[in-house]
Amino acid sequence: MNDLMQYKDYFGSVRYDDDDRVFHGKVEFIRALVSYEGMDVESLRKAFEEAVDDYLELCRKQKREPEKPFKGSFNVRIGPRLHQEIALTALNEGMSLNQYIAWVLEKDSRERQAFQASAEIKVSEKRMAYGAGATMKFATVKITKKTTGSSSERSSKADRTVRKPGRKPATQ
């Protein structure tokens, strides 16, 4: 998440407008439009924090609850066929549809985190010369698995296992 700033549980985007030569952004994950801008990174950061503080102060003055970026629920629109498939799978697994989807999302998120923690990504650039002084730049991306050093690191994989809700672990 290189293009986000965080302050008081709010996240702000970072954009650059080359025509106006100004950084700008808005508070993400809420419906209210809270925007800010700055001439450099430091002034953008300061403007973001001031915008969040101003938003919270405005809500306080208007005696209304500020929006929270993540409430723990959201709507997902899917086709009827996929809806049927996952509802039947959830029922077969002994879970509600909500429990099943939460389990699948958590499992995927943990797997992504484990991959990112175990992968090393290297980007190298190479220039190729062609006739008449023309050159072309190529980028090579190499993803390799990091080696784990200690046995405790290797055994921690079991700690990252996501269990299905409502299911007890099998006994051996």
N, CA, C and O atoms as a DFTB+ gen file, in Angstrom:
688 C
 N C O
     1  1       0.823      -1.175       0.000
     2  2       0.000       0.000       0.000
     3  2       0.872       1.244       0.000
     4  3       0.886       1.997       0.974
     5  1       1.568       1.453      -1.044
     6  2       2.490       2.579      -1.122
     7  2       1.788       3.913      -1.310
     8  3       2.350       4.954      -0.971
     9  1       0.574       3.904      -1.841
    10  2      -0.096       5.151      -2.162
    11  2      -1.144       5.538      -1.130
    12  3      -2.103       6.234      -1.462
    13  1      -0.979       5.098       0.123
    14  2      -1.913       5.430       1.196
    15  2      -1.159       5.961       2.405
    16  3      -0.054       5.521       2.720
    17  1      -1.790       6.919       3.069
    18  2      -1.285       7.412       4.354
    19  2      -2.320       7.010       5.401
    20  3      -3.496       6.848       5.076
    21  1      -1.897       6.850       6.643
    22  2      -2.825       6.486       7.708
    23  2      -2.695       7.461       8.866
    24  3      -1.593       7.849       9.254
    25  1      -3.868       7.857       9.421
    26  2      -3.910       8.764      10.563
    27  2      -5.239       8.548      11.274
    28  3      -6.300       8.641      10.657
    29  1      -5.181       8.257      12.576
    30  2      -6.389       8.067      13.398
    31  2      -7.379       7.089      12.756
    32  3      -8.572       7.386      12.689
    33  1      -6.922       5.963      12.296
    34  2      -7.751       4.920      11.679
    35  2      -8.359       5.323      10.334
    36  3      -9.231       4.618       9.825
    37  1      -7.927       6.423       9.756
    38  2      -8.388       6.834       8.435
    39  2      -7.233       6.691       7.449
    40  3      -6.066       6.864       7.801
    41  1      -7.590       6.369       6.200
    42  2      -6.602       6.171       5.150
    43  2      -6.804       7.230       4.076
    44  3      -7.930       7.493       3.652
    45  1      -5.713       7.828       3.645
    46  2      -5.786       8.857       2.616
    47  2      -4.976       8.484       1.399
    48  3      -3.863       7.970       1.512
    49  1      -5.542       8.745       0.226
    50  2      -4.849       8.443      -1.026
    51  2      -3.798       9.511      -1.324
    52  3      -3.850      10.625      -0.801
    53  1      -2.853       9.143      -2.171
    54  2      -1.790      10.058      -2.604
    55  2      -1.777      10.049      -4.131
    56  3      -1.532       9.013      -4.750
    57  1      -2.038      11.192      -4.724
    58  2      -2.021      11.333      -6.177
    59  2      -1.163      12.549      -6.526
    60  3      -0.932      13.425      -5.692
    61  1      -0.699      12.581      -7.765
    62  2       0.077      13.732      -8.221
    63  2      -0.500      14.220      -9.536
    64  3      -0.705      13.427     -10.455
    65  1      -0.762      15.494      -9.635
    66  2      -1.252      16.124     -10.861
    67  2      -0.078      16.872     -11.487
    68  3       0.349      17.909     -10.980
    69  1       0.435      16.341     -12.587
    70  2       1.614      16.933     -13.220
    71  2       1.303      18.279     -13.861
    72  3       2.172      19.149     -13.920
    73  1       0.067      18.465     -14.345
    74  2      -0.301      19.754     -14.948
    75  2      -0.240      20.878     -13.916
    76  3       0.315      21.946     -14.179
    77  1      -0.814      20.628     -12.744
    78  2      -0.829      21.649     -11.684
    79  2       0.376      21.548     -10.758
    80  3       0.600      22.418      -9.917
    81  1       1.150      20.477     -10.921
    82  2       2.325      20.229     -10.074
    83  2       1.966      20.274      -8.592
    84  3       2.583      20.984      -7.798
    85  1       0.941      19.487      -8.250
    86  2       0.468      19.445      -6.868
    87  2       0.090      18.009      -6.501
    88  3      -0.439      17.259      -7.321
    89  1       0.371      17.651      -5.263
    90  2      -0.086      16.378      -4.717
    91  2      -1.489      16.594      -4.159
    92  3      -1.797      17.667      -3.640
    93  1      -2.337      15.575      -4.266
    94  2      -3.687      15.681      -3.716
    95  2      -4.177      14.290      -3.343
    96  3      -3.570      13.285      -3.712
    97  1      -5.257      14.244      -2.623
    98  2      -5.838      12.967      -2.242
    99  2      -7.153      13.174      -1.529
   100  3      -7.626      14.297      -1.359
   101  1      -7.735      12.050      -1.112
   102  2      -8.980      12.090      -0.354
   103  2      -8.966      10.962       0.658
   104  3      -8.243       9.978       0.509
   105  1      -9.782      11.125       1.693
   106  2      -9.907      10.065       2.686
   107  2     -10.689       8.929       2.030
   108  3     -11.790       9.138       1.520
   109  1     -10.121       7.744       2.044
   110  2     -10.718       6.577       1.401
   111  2     -11.582       5.787       2.389
   112  3     -11.448       5.928       3.605
   113  1     -12.455       4.968       1.848
   114  2     -13.258       4.001       2.601
   115  2     -14.356       4.639       3.448
   116  3     -14.895       3.990       4.344
   117  1     -14.697       5.906       3.174
   118  2     -15.867       6.535       3.784
   119  2     -16.644       7.222       2.664
   120  3     -16.084       7.526       1.611
   121  1     -17.944       7.469       2.894
   122  2     -18.759       8.108       1.859
   123  2     -18.540       9.611       1.792
   124  3     -18.621      10.196       0.712
   125  1     -18.264      10.248       2.924
   126  2     -18.037      11.696       2.940
   127  2     -16.812      12.032       2.093
   128  3     -15.834      11.286       2.067
   129  1     -16.884      13.167       1.401
   130  2     -15.734      13.603       0.611
   131  2     -14.866      14.505       1.473
   132  3     -15.244      15.631       1.797
   133  1     -13.703      13.996       1.836
   134  2     -12.726      14.742       2.626
   135  2     -11.450      14.744       1.795
   136  3     -10.777      13.721       1.672
   137  1     -11.120      15.910       1.222
   138  2      -9.965      15.980       0.322
   139  2      -8.922      16.947       0.868
   140  3      -9.182      17.714       1.796
   141  1      -7.741      16.892       0.272
   142  2      -6.603      17.691       0.732
   143  2      -5.595      17.781      -0.399
   144  3      -5.638      16.994      -1.344
   145  1      -4.683      18.746      -0.299
   146  2      -3.608      18.853      -1.287
   147  2      -2.391      19.513      -0.661
   148  3      -2.481      20.163       0.380
   149  1      -1.252      19.332      -1.318
   150  2      -0.002      19.918      -0.844
   151  2       0.999      19.998      -1.973
   152  3       0.888      19.282      -2.968
   153  1       1.976      20.870      -1.815
   154  2       2.987      21.067      -2.855
   155  2       4.101      20.024      -2.795
   156  3       4.808      19.811      -3.779
   157  1       4.257      19.378      -1.643
   158  2       5.269      18.335      -1.484
   159  2       4.716      17.294      -0.510
   160  3       3.620      17.452       0.027
   161  1       5.479      16.247      -0.294
   162  2       5.008      15.137       0.536
   163  2       4.721      15.590       1.961
   164  3       3.714      15.191       2.546
   165  1       5.590      16.413       2.521
   166  2       5.394      16.868       3.900
   167  2       4.120      17.693       4.037
   168  3       3.352      17.502       4.979
   169  1       3.895      18.614       3.094
   170  2       2.686      19.439       3.177
   171  2       1.430      18.620       2.883
   172  3       0.361      18.918       3.415
   173  1       1.550      17.589       2.039
   174  2       0.409      16.704       1.784
   175  2       0.049      15.936       3.049
   176  3      -1.126      15.830       3.400
   177  1       1.051      15.403       3.731
   178  2       0.826      14.659       4.981
   179  2       0.135      15.560       6.006
   180  3      -0.835      15.154       6.646
   181  1       0.640      16.782       6.154
   182  2       0.068      17.740       7.112
   183  2      -1.377      18.071       6.738
   184  3      -2.246      18.131       7.608
   185  1      -1.635      18.285       5.446
   186  2      -2.986      18.611       4.978
   187  2      -3.939      17.439       5.206
   188  3      -5.100      17.647       5.559
   189  1      -3.461      16.208       5.008
   190  2      -4.272      15.010       5.261
   191  2      -4.676      14.949       6.726
   192  3      -5.851      14.763       7.040
   193  1      -3.710      15.105       7.623
   194  2      -4.003      15.036       9.055
   195  2      -4.952      16.157       9.477
   196  3      -5.856      15.932      10.282
   197  1      -4.753      17.365       8.939
   198  2      -5.655      18.478       9.249
   199  2      -7.061      18.206       8.719
   200  3      -8.045      18.545       9.376
   201  1      -7.163      17.597       7.533
   202  2      -8.470      17.285       6.951
   203  2      -9.217      16.267       7.811
   204  3     -10.422      16.402       8.025
   205  1      -8.513      15.257       8.303
   206  2      -9.144      14.268       9.189
   207  2      -9.597      14.946      10.473
   208  3     -10.728      14.745      10.916
   209  1      -8.726      15.747      11.073
   210  2      -9.088      16.453      12.310
   211  2     -10.281      17.384      12.081
   212  3     -11.181      17.447      12.919
   213  1     -10.299      18.107      10.959
   214  2     -11.421      19.000      10.640
   215  2     -12.716      18.210      10.465
   216  3     -13.772      18.639      10.931
   217  1     -12.641      17.059       9.797
   218  2     -13.815      16.204       9.606
   219  2     -14.360      15.740      10.956
   220  3     -15.566      15.805      11.194
   221  1     -13.482      15.275      11.833
   222  2     -13.912      14.808      13.154
   223  2     -14.510      15.954      13.973
   224  3     -15.499      15.762      14.680
   225  1     -13.917      17.132      13.879
   226  2     -14.432      18.307      14.597
   227  2     -15.802      18.716      14.055
   228  3     -16.697      19.049      14.832
   229  1     -15.974      18.696      12.741
   230  2     -17.262      19.028      12.132
   231  2     -18.344      18.054      12.601
   232  3     -19.454      18.469      12.935
   233  1     -18.023      16.778      12.626
   234  2     -18.981      15.772      13.104
   235  2     -19.348      16.039      14.560
   236  3     -20.515      15.938      14.937
   237  1     -18.357      16.377      15.374
   238  2     -18.612      16.664      16.789
   239  2     -19.543      17.870      16.930
   240  3     -20.488      17.837      17.717
   241  1     -19.275      18.935      16.168
   242  2     -20.106      20.144      16.229
   243  2     -21.532      19.873      15.759
   244  3     -22.488      20.436      16.294
   245  1     -21.668      19.004      14.754
   246  2     -22.993      18.674      14.225
   247  2     -23.660      17.548      15.012
   248  3     -24.758      17.109      14.670
   249  1     -22.995      17.088      16.058
   250  2     -23.500      16.019      16.927
   251  2     -23.901      14.773      16.119
   252  3     -24.962      14.183      16.322
   253  1     -23.016      14.409      15.211
   254  2     -23.234      13.169      14.458
   255  2     -21.981      12.311      14.532
   256  3     -20.868      12.811      14.693
   257  1     -22.189      11.040      14.413
   258  2     -21.100      10.071      14.510
   259  2     -20.261      10.114      13.228
   260  3     -20.819      10.014      12.135
   261  1     -18.937      10.260      13.334
   262  2     -18.098      10.208      12.123
   263  2     -18.150       8.806      11.515
   264  3     -18.255       7.806      12.226
   265  1     -18.074       8.758      10.206
   266  2     -18.044       7.452       9.539
   267  2     -16.767       6.721       9.919
   268  3     -15.705       7.328      10.057
   269  1     -16.884       5.428      10.084
   270  2     -15.719       4.592      10.340
   271  2     -15.372       3.895       9.023
   272  3     -16.262       3.406       8.327
   273  1     -14.087       3.848       8.682
   274  2     -13.704       3.246       7.405
   275  2     -14.097       1.770       7.272
   276  3     -14.476       1.328       6.188
   277  1     -14.011       1.024       8.345
   278  2     -14.281      -0.411       8.254
   279  2     -15.227      -0.807       9.375
   280  3     -14.863      -0.790      10.550
   281  1     -16.450      -1.164       8.993
   282  2     -17.470      -1.509       9.978
   283  2     -17.547      -3.017      10.232
   284  3     -18.143      -3.454      11.217
   285  1     -16.957      -3.792       9.362
   286  2     -17.027      -5.242       9.514
   287  2     -18.116      -5.876       8.668
   288  3     -18.339      -7.084       8.754
   289  1     -18.796      -5.087       7.858
   290  2     -19.793      -5.652       6.943
   291  2     -19.757      -4.868       5.633
   292  3     -19.482      -3.669       5.612
   293  1     -20.041      -5.575       4.548
   294  2     -20.128      -4.945       3.235
   295  2     -20.958      -5.840       2.335
   296  3     -21.078      -7.040       2.586
   297  1     -21.526      -5.267       1.295
   298  2     -22.344      -6.026       0.348
   299  2     -21.490      -6.469      -0.827
   300  3     -20.621      -5.736      -1.300
   301  1     -21.754      -7.673      -1.282
   302  2     -21.062      -8.205      -2.449
   303  2     -22.126      -8.651      -3.438
   304  3     -23.020      -9.421      -3.086
   305  1     -22.037      -8.177      -4.660
   306  2     -22.992      -8.586      -5.688
   307  2     -22.328      -9.653      -6.550
   308  3     -21.270      -9.439      -7.142
   309  1     -22.979     -10.797      -6.600
   310  2     -22.482     -11.918      -7.400
   311  2     -23.654     -12.473      -8.201
   312  3     -24.813     -12.187      -7.899
   313  1     -23.352     -13.254      -9.204
   314  2     -24.402     -13.858     -10.011
   315  2     -25.133     -14.959      -9.251
   316  3     -24.603     -15.510      -8.287
   317  1     -26.355     -15.281      -9.687
   318  2     -27.154     -16.302      -8.999
   319  2     -26.481     -17.679      -8.967
   320  3     -26.615     -18.415      -7.990
   321  1     -25.771     -18.017     -10.021
   322  2     -25.131     -19.338     -10.078
   323  2     -24.034     -19.465      -9.008
   324  3     -23.960     -20.479      -8.314
   325  1     -23.181     -18.435      -8.875
   326  2     -22.139     -18.453      -7.851
   327  2     -22.763     -18.408      -6.459
   328  3     -22.290     -19.078      -5.541
   329  1     -23.827     -17.615      -6.305
   330  2     -24.531     -17.534      -5.023
   331  2     -25.009     -18.929      -4.604
   332  3     -24.826     -19.341      -3.458
   333  1     -25.619     -19.641      -5.542
   334  2     -26.100     -20.997      -5.262
   335  2     -24.940     -21.918      -4.902
   336  3     -25.018     -22.676      -3.935
   337  1     -23.875     -21.849      -5.674
   338  2     -22.726     -22.732      -5.450
   339  2     -22.123     -22.534      -4.061
   340  3     -21.871     -23.510      -3.354
   341  1     -21.891     -21.293      -3.665
   342  2     -21.261     -21.080      -2.363
   343  2     -22.236     -21.315      -1.216
   344  3     -21.820     -21.723      -0.131
   345  1     -23.530     -21.064      -1.437
   346  2     -24.524     -21.348      -0.393
   347  2     -24.591     -22.850      -0.132
   348  3     -24.666     -23.276       1.021
   349  1     -24.565     -23.651      -1.192
   350  2     -24.591     -25.110      -1.033
   351  2     -23.298     -25.612      -0.391
   352  3     -23.330     -26.513       0.447
   353  1     -22.169     -25.035      -0.778
   354  2     -20.891     -25.420      -0.175
   355  2     -20.883     -25.085       1.309
   356  3     -20.436     -25.890       2.127
   357  1     -21.372     -23.903       1.660
   358  2     -21.435     -23.498       3.072
   359  2     -22.317     -24.454       3.861
   360  3     -21.951     -24.880       4.956
   361  1     -23.469     -24.789       3.312
   362  2     -24.378     -25.725       3.988
   363  2     -23.705     -27.076       4.176
   364  3     -23.803     -27.677       5.245
   365  1     -23.024     -27.555       3.146
   366  2     -22.312     -28.828       3.214
   367  2     -21.203     -28.800       4.263
   368  3     -20.907     -29.824       4.879
   369  1     -20.589     -27.634       4.470
   370  2     -19.518     -27.479       5.462
   371  2     -20.061     -27.203       6.862
   372  3     -19.288     -27.104       7.815
   373  1     -21.373     -27.079       6.995
   374  2     -21.972     -26.828       8.305
   375  2     -21.825     -25.389       8.767
   376  3     -21.764     -25.121       9.967
   377  1     -21.768     -24.465       7.822
   378  2     -21.591     -23.047       8.149
   379  2     -22.697     -22.230       7.503
   380  3     -23.332     -22.658       6.540
   381  1     -22.910     -21.044       8.058
   382  2     -23.789     -20.095       7.383
   383  2     -23.025     -19.539       6.183
   384  3     -21.804     -19.666       6.095
   385  1     -23.754     -18.932       5.276
   386  2     -23.116     -18.325       4.112
   387  2     -22.122     -17.253       4.557
   388  3     -21.022     -17.158       4.012
   389  1     -22.504     -16.456       5.535
   390  2     -21.625     -15.403       6.046
   391  2     -20.348     -15.996       6.648
   392  3     -19.252     -15.508       6.372
   393  1     -20.481     -17.041       7.465
   394  2     -19.302     -17.685       8.068
   395  2     -18.379     -18.242       6.989
   396  3     -17.159     -18.101       7.067
   397  1     -18.978     -18.878       5.978
   398  2     -18.179     -19.484       4.920
   399  2     -17.397     -18.421       4.142
   400  3     -16.202     -18.585       3.897
   401  1     -18.065     -17.343       3.757
   402  2     -17.388     -16.293       2.995
   403  2     -16.298     -15.644       3.839
   404  3     -15.206     -15.376       3.338
   405  1     -16.582     -15.388       5.119
   406  2     -15.557     -14.811       6.003
   407  2     -14.361     -15.753       6.103
   408  3     -13.215     -15.303       6.078
   409  1     -14.614     -17.049       6.217
   410  2     -13.533     -18.040       6.310
   411  2     -12.694     -18.045       5.026
   412  3     -11.465     -18.049       5.092
   413  1     -13.348     -18.045       3.864
   414  2     -12.633     -18.059       2.583
   415  2     -11.785     -16.792       2.428
   416  3     -10.633     -16.864       1.999
   417  1     -12.352     -15.638       2.775
   418  2     -11.603     -14.386       2.653
   419  2     -10.416     -14.353       3.609
   420  3      -9.327     -13.914       3.239
   421  1     -10.627     -14.816       4.836
   422  2      -9.526     -14.828       5.806
   423  2      -8.423     -15.781       5.357
   424  3      -7.238     -15.463       5.458
   425  1      -8.819     -16.941       4.866
   426  2      -7.845     -17.931       4.381
   427  2      -7.028     -17.347       3.225
   428  3      -5.804     -17.476       3.202
   429  1      -7.698     -16.710       2.275
   430  2      -6.993     -16.115       1.142
   431  2      -6.057     -15.001       1.603
   432  3      -4.928     -14.899       1.125
   433  1      -6.519     -14.181       2.518
   434  2      -5.693     -13.090       3.028
   435  2      -4.441     -13.625       3.717
   436  3      -3.347     -13.101       3.507
   437  1      -4.593     -14.658       4.533
   438  2      -3.431     -15.242       5.222
   439  2      -2.455     -15.865       4.231
   440  3      -1.240     -15.743       4.387
   441  1      -2.996     -16.540       3.204
   442  2      -2.119     -17.147       2.198
   443  2      -1.328     -16.073       1.451
   444  3      -0.145     -16.260       1.165
   445  1      -1.972     -14.954       1.137
   446  2      -1.275     -13.854       0.464
   447  2      -0.187     -13.280       1.363
   448  3       0.923     -13.007       0.905
   449  1      -0.504     -13.098       2.643
   450  2       0.484     -12.574       3.584
   451  2       1.662     -13.531       3.706
   452  3       2.815     -13.102       3.740
   453  1       1.373     -14.830       3.772
   454  2       2.442     -15.825       3.879
   455  2       3.310     -15.809       2.622
   456  3       4.533     -15.914       2.709
   457  1       2.675     -15.677       1.447
   458  2       3.438     -15.622       0.201
   459  2       4.329     -14.389       0.180
   460  3       5.512     -14.481      -0.147
   461  1       3.763     -13.234       0.529
   462  2       4.544     -12.000       0.512
   463  2       5.697     -12.064       1.498
   464  3       6.775     -11.529       1.237
   465  1       5.474     -12.721       2.636
   466  2       6.535     -12.842       3.636
   467  2       7.609     -13.834       3.192
   468  3       8.759     -13.737       3.620
   469  1       7.233     -14.794       2.330
   470  2       8.191     -15.829       1.951
   471  2       8.801     -15.604       0.567
   472  3       9.661     -16.373       0.140
   473  1       8.368     -14.566      -0.131
   474  2       8.879     -14.335      -1.480
   475  2       9.778     -13.106      -1.506
   476  3       9.547     -12.120      -0.806
   477  1      10.786     -13.198      -2.320
   478  2      11.671     -12.054      -2.535
   479  2      11.520     -11.648      -3.990
   480  3      11.692     -12.467      -4.893
   481  1      11.202     -10.391      -4.211
   482  2      10.962      -9.912      -5.566
   483  2      12.099      -8.977      -5.961
   484  3      12.391      -8.003      -5.267
   485  1      12.734      -9.292      -7.089
   486  2      13.825      -8.457      -7.602
   487  2      13.448      -7.982      -8.998
   488  3      13.015      -8.764      -9.845
   489  1      13.622      -6.696      -9.217
   490  2      13.369      -6.124     -10.535
   491  2      14.696      -5.607     -11.065
   492  3      15.380      -4.822     -10.409
   493  1      15.049      -6.060     -12.260
   494  2      16.282      -5.565     -12.869
   495  2      15.945      -4.994     -14.245
   496  3      15.057      -5.485     -14.942
   497  1      16.665      -3.961     -14.610
   498  2      16.446      -3.324     -15.901
   499  2      17.657      -3.541     -16.794
   500  3      18.796      -3.616     -16.333
   501  1      17.375      -3.638     -18.078
   502  2      18.449      -3.824     -19.053
   503  2      18.120      -2.966     -20.270
   504  3      16.974      -2.922     -20.718
   505  1      19.117      -2.296     -20.793
   506  2      18.934      -1.508     -22.013
   507  2      19.569      -2.265     -23.176
   508  3      20.685      -2.774     -23.075
   509  1      18.841      -2.323     -24.260
   510  2      19.341      -2.970     -25.468
   511  2      19.529      -1.885     -26.529
   512  3      18.635      -1.071     -26.763
   513  1      20.690      -1.883     -27.160
   514  2      20.972      -0.895     -28.203
   515  2      20.561      -1.457     -29.557
   516  3      20.812      -2.622     -29.866
   517  1      19.933      -0.620     -30.347
   518  2      19.542      -0.985     -31.699
   519  2      20.203      -0.003     -32.654
   520  3      20.847       0.948     -32.213
   521  1      20.057      -0.214     -33.920
   522  2      20.663       0.663     -34.921
   523  2      20.198       2.106     -34.799
   524  3      19.146       2.375     -34.220
   525  1      20.968       3.023     -35.336
   526  2      20.676       4.466     -35.385
   527  2      20.541       5.067     -33.992
   528  3      19.801       6.031     -33.799
   529  1      21.253       4.501     -33.019
   530  2      21.271       5.067     -31.670
   531  2      20.029       4.798     -30.840
   532  3      19.907       5.332     -29.737
   533  1      19.109       3.993     -31.332
   534  2      17.884       3.699     -30.578
   535  2      18.176       2.665     -29.493
   536  3      18.939       1.723     -29.702
   537  1      17.567       2.857     -28.355
   538  2      17.688       1.879     -27.270
   539  2      16.298       1.523     -26.775
   540  3      15.354       2.302     -26.909
   541  1      16.190       0.341     -26.204
   542  2      14.932      -0.095     -25.610
   543  2      15.239      -0.609     -24.214
   544  3      16.236      -1.300     -24.003
   545  1      14.392      -0.274     -23.275
   546  2      14.602      -0.683     -21.891
   547  2      13.676      -1.863     -21.583
   548  3      12.484      -1.819     -21.890
   549  1      14.232      -2.918     -20.975
   550  2      13.469      -4.087     -20.573
   551  2      13.560      -4.242     -19.062
   552  3      14.596      -3.952     -18.463
   553  1      12.498      -4.690     -18.461
   554  2      12.510      -4.978     -17.022
   555  2      12.281      -6.466     -16.833
   556  3      11.414      -7.058     -17.475
   557  1      13.056      -7.060     -15.957
   558  2      12.902      -8.462     -15.617
   559  2      12.492      -8.550     -14.159
   560  3      13.133      -7.964     -13.288
   561  1      11.425      -9.282     -13.901
   562  2      10.955      -9.479     -12.532
   563  2      11.233     -10.924     -12.159
   564  3      10.817     -11.849     -12.858
   565  1      11.941     -11.112     -11.051
   566  2      12.276     -12.453     -10.590
   567  2      11.704     -12.633      -9.189
   568  3      12.023     -11.867      -8.280
   569  1      10.862     -13.641      -9.020
   570  2      10.273     -13.938      -7.717
   571  2      10.887     -15.239      -7.226
   572  3      10.777     -16.275      -7.882
   573  1      11.530     -15.178      -6.077
   574  2      12.146     -16.369      -5.502
   575  2      11.634     -16.569      -4.090
   576  3      11.229     -15.619      -3.420
   577  1      11.657     -17.795      -3.654
   578  2      11.221     -18.122      -2.298
   579  2      12.363     -17.836      -1.339
   580  3      13.495     -18.272      -1.545
   581  1      12.041     -17.087      -0.276
   582  2      13.048     -16.819       0.750
   583  2      13.313     -18.108       1.504
   584  3      12.408     -18.922       1.691
   585  1      14.532     -18.294       1.932
   586  2      14.850     -19.460       2.743
   587  2      14.607     -19.111       4.197
   588  3      14.930     -18.016       4.658
   589  1      14.032     -20.062       4.904
   590  2      13.775     -19.818       6.323
   591  2      14.968     -20.277       7.118
   592  3      15.563     -21.315       6.827
   593  1      15.315     -19.505       8.119
   594  2      16.514     -19.779       8.898
   595  2      16.311     -20.783      10.004
   596  3      17.024     -21.785      10.050
   597  1      15.379     -20.559      10.888
   598  2      15.266     -21.415      12.067
   599  2      14.090     -22.366      11.942
   600  3      13.169     -22.137      11.158
   601  1      14.131     -23.420      12.713
   602  2      13.032     -24.381      12.692
   603  2      11.769     -23.760      13.259
   604  3      10.667     -24.161      12.885
   605  1      11.907     -22.771      14.169
   606  2      10.713     -22.119      14.711
   607  2       9.999     -21.325      13.625
   608  3       8.772     -21.224      13.645
   609  1      10.755     -20.753      12.663
   610  2      10.125     -20.056      11.548
   611  2       9.367     -21.038      10.679
   612  3       8.251     -20.758      10.240
   613  1       9.976     -22.199      10.428
   614  2       9.314     -23.191       9.592
   615  2       8.081     -23.752      10.281
   616  3       7.077     -24.015       9.618
   617  1       8.132     -23.939      11.593
   618  2       6.997     -24.531      12.290
   619  2       5.879     -23.528      12.524
   620  3       4.771     -23.922      12.888
   621  1       6.143     -22.231      12.323
   622  2       5.107     -21.237      12.572
   623  2       3.999     -21.290      11.526
   624  3       2.970     -20.635      11.694
   625  1       4.184     -22.057      10.445
   626  2       3.143     -22.190       9.438
   627  2       1.871     -22.734      10.056
   628  3       0.774     -22.318       9.683
   629  1       1.999     -23.649      10.986
   630  2       0.822     -24.211      11.639
   631  2       0.056     -23.143      12.399
   632  3      -1.168     -23.215      12.505
   633  1       0.762     -22.152      12.929
   634  2       0.101     -21.077      13.662
   635  2      -0.716     -20.185      12.738
   636  3      -1.645     -19.517      13.195
   637  1      -0.390     -20.159      11.446
   638  2      -1.106     -19.304      10.504
   639  2      -2.297     -20.019       9.882
   640  3      -3.033     -19.416       9.101
   641  1      -2.502     -21.295      10.210
   642  2      -3.604     -22.042       9.639
   643  2      -4.920     -21.429      10.084
   644  3      -5.117     -21.156      11.268
   645  1      -5.811     -21.216       9.142
   646  2      -7.115     -20.643       9.452
   647  2      -8.107     -21.784       9.572
   648  3      -8.312     -22.542       8.623
   649  1      -8.717     -21.905      10.730
   650  2      -9.691     -22.966      10.949
   651  2     -11.072     -22.504      10.507
   652  3     -11.418     -21.327      10.615
   653  1     -11.851     -23.456      10.007
   654  2     -13.222     -23.150       9.638
   655  2     -14.020     -22.894      10.902
   656  3     -13.856     -23.616      11.886
   657  1     -14.881     -21.885      10.904
   658  2     -15.698     -21.633      12.086
   659  2     -16.672     -22.781      12.318
   660  3     -17.178     -23.380      11.369
   661  1     -16.924     -23.075      13.566
   662  2     -17.884     -24.114      13.901
   663  2     -17.345     -25.522      13.794
   664  3     -18.057     -26.479      14.102
   665  1     -16.124     -25.670      13.372
   666  2     -15.515     -26.995      13.243
   667  2     -14.460     -27.163      14.317
   668  3     -13.690     -26.242      14.589
   669  1     -14.422     -28.323      14.918
   670  2     -13.374     -28.621      15.887
   671  2     -12.239     -29.316      15.157
   672  3     -12.480     -30.083      14.225
   673  1     -10.998     -29.056      15.572
   674  2      -9.877     -29.727      14.913
   675  2      -9.961     -31.233      15.119
   676  3     -10.376     -31.712      16.174
   677  1      -9.561     -31.959      14.096
   678  2      -9.578     -33.419      14.187
   679  2      -8.550     -33.880      15.204
   680  3      -7.441     -33.350      15.262
   681  1      -8.921     -34.870      16.007
   682  2      -7.980     -35.420      16.982
   683  2      -7.293     -36.612      16.366
   684  3      -7.864     -37.330      15.545
   685  1      -6.051     -36.811      16.779
   686  2      -5.271     -37.915      16.195
   687  2      -5.183     -39.071      17.136
   688  3      -4.566     -40.085      16.811
